Amino acid sequence: MGIFADLELSLPIIQAPMAGVATPELAAAVSNAGALGSIGVGATDAKGASQMISSLRGLTSAAFNVNLFVHKDPEPDPLAARTWCAAMSTEFQKFGAVPPSELQIIYRSFAADDAMMRVLLDHTPPVVSFHFGLPEENRIRALKETGAILFATATNLAEAQAAERAGMDAVVAQGFEAGGHRGLFDPSQPDERLSTETLTRLLVAQITCPVIAAGGLMDGADIRNALSWGAVAVQLGTAFVGCQESAADVGYYSALTQAAERGTVMTDALSGRPARCLVNHFTTWAAKQTAPVPPYPIAYDAAKSLHAAAKAKDEFGFGAQWAGTGASRARFMPTAELVATLAQEFNASGATLAKSSSGATE
Ligand SMILES: Cc1cc2nc3c(=O)[nH]c(=O)nc-3n(C[C@H](O)[C@H](O)[C@H](O)COP(=O)(O)O)c2cc1C
């Protein structure tokens, strides 16, 4: 398993770094169970990240991954922001609230966050991963000098080649089925929308660094399948959202239990970047809008305000309920039990494969 052997993993499974959902407790439970736990610090600042990494270190002595968002900071456009907020005003009114008078850039990109870089150099996480793009060369070099193994998400071949050229140790092939934000480097460019299988097979054929498959993978048989496409490991997000240690709120859990009826949708209206979410009141409202959505993370400020106003009146249907196309197969159990279940299913599906390939019959 190469780099995964260096990390002393006993399972080729990475729990996706889900900013706002994956807690240090969840990531530690995954790492302690022999897979790779991850936290996402894209929705917090350097101080918050430092606290998260310290708590995670306190809960596990095994390897873990810290994930950062590396996007281009947006150009603020106050007029577009006001137009977007005005479009939302009827929804705010339903909860006795008004939209914000202006929208803020609520999250900094790692690309320009020196304080976050210092946190990484101080804490030296065993794995550091990047979403939405790649940091500049000297940051990559400095992180490698700490001994960190580096991953980057790619949604197409060009992004994967850029990640490989930049010296990433593995590329996460994120298919269109995946829950949460598309890792697109430039969301203004057309999205090829490659499936997890197509993208994984393409990258395995075209690049030399190891490929991790992500998107729509929910059980041990899915994991075995993804490895048969040539992936060295898999990254699962949605599968972990329903775990006890997840920070998903009660409305998110409940929406996940109804995933078969709701389905999922790719929308840029929640945050300003395309992301896959369970169909809910927000995505239904957003699908009818014609005003341009402000760029990431400016739109997120508006959506989070509306969610807070709605939640204060016990309406949870306006949240960012990220989930992949496999959501209806989510399981609700403690994290350690889910990892053990995945391992057991993975081993059982291997035995089935071995049996069928040796021609054995019952
Ligand atoms: C709730 C949620 C939050 C996510 N947050 C992040 C994140 O902070 N950083 C990141 O690189 N990927 C994030 N992702 C995407 C995952 O890394 C991964 O691509 C995706 O979960 C795989 O698809 P699946 O959800 O169908 O398993 C998130 C996914 C979900 C479901």
The ligand as an SDF file (V2000), in Angstrom:
LIG
                    3D

 31 33  0  0  0  0  0  0  0  0999 V2000
  -20.8140   16.6760    5.0500 C   0  0  0  0  0  0  0  0  0  0  0  0
  -19.6670   16.7260    4.0900 C   0  0  0  0  0  0  0  0  0  0  0  0
  -18.6840   17.7040    4.2620 C   0  0  0  0  0  0  0  0  0  0  0  0
  -17.5650   17.7080    3.4210 C   0  0  0  0  0  0  0  0  0  0  0  0
  -16.5670   18.6080    3.6770 N   0  0  0  0  0  0  0  0  0  0  0  0
  -15.3820   18.4810    3.0060 C   0  0  0  0  0  0  0  0  0  0  0  0
  -14.2440   19.2220    3.4120 C   0  0  0  0  0  0  0  0  0  0  0  0
  -14.2780   20.0070    4.3700 O   0  0  0  0  0  0  0  0  0  0  0  0
  -13.1050   19.0530    2.7100 N   0  0  0  0  0  0  0  0  0  0  0  0
  -13.0050   18.1680    1.6590 C   0  0  0  0  0  0  0  0  0  0  0  0
  -11.9400   18.0120    1.0750 O   0  0  0  0  0  0  0  0  0  0  0  0
  -14.0780   17.4580    1.2690 N   0  0  0  0  0  0  0  0  0  0  0  0
  -15.2480   17.5890    1.9210 C   0  0  0  0  0  0  0  0  0  0  0  0
  -16.3290   16.8190    1.5380 N   0  0  0  0  0  0  0  0  0  0  0  0
  -16.2070   15.9510    0.3480 C   0  0  0  0  0  0  0  0  0  0  0  0
  -15.4920   14.6560    0.7000 C   0  0  0  0  0  0  0  0  0  0  0  0
  -14.0990   14.8770    0.8140 O   0  0  0  0  0  0  0  0  0  0  0  0
  -15.6850   13.5350   -0.3400 C   0  0  0  0  0  0  0  0  0  0  0  0
  -15.3010   13.9810   -1.6040 O   0  0  0  0  0  0  0  0  0  0  0  0
  -17.1070   13.0460   -0.3830 C   0  0  0  0  0  0  0  0  0  0  0  0
  -17.6530   12.9320    0.9090 O   0  0  0  0  0  0  0  0  0  0  0  0
  -17.1590   11.6670   -1.0490 C   0  0  0  0  0  0  0  0  0  0  0  0
  -18.4600   11.3430   -1.3980 O   0  0  0  0  0  0  0  0  0  0  0  0
  -19.5230   10.6470   -0.4100 P   0  0  0  0  0  0  0  0  0  0  0  0
  -19.9930   11.7350    0.4880 O   0  0  0  0  0  0  0  0  0  0  0  0
  -20.5690   10.1520   -1.3410 O   0  0  0  0  0  0  0  0  0  0  0  0
  -18.7960    9.5770    0.3450 O   0  0  0  0  0  0  0  0  0  0  0  0
  -17.4650   16.7830    2.3460 C   0  0  0  0  0  0  0  0  0  0  0  0
  -18.4750   15.8440    2.1710 C   0  0  0  0  0  0  0  0  0  0  0  0
  -19.5670   15.7990    3.0230 C   0  0  0  0  0  0  0  0  0  0  0  0
  -20.6230   14.7500    2.8240 C   0  0  0  0  0  0  0  0  0  0  0  0
  1  2  1  0
  2  3  1  0
  2 30  2  0
  3  4  2  0
  4  5  1  0
  4 28  1  0
  5  6  2  0
  6  7  1  0
  6 13  1  0
  7  8  2  0
  7  9  1  0
  9 10  1  0
 10 11  2  0
 10 12  1  0
 12 13  2  0
 13 14  1  0
 14 15  1  0
 14 28  1  0
 15 16  1  0
 16 17  1  0
 16 18  1  0
 18 19  1  0
 18 20  1  0
 20 21  1  0
 20 22  1  0
 22 23  1  0
 23 24  1  0
 24 25  2  0
 24 26  1  0
 24 27  1  0
 28 29  2  0
 29 30  1  0
 30 31  1  0
M  END
$$$$
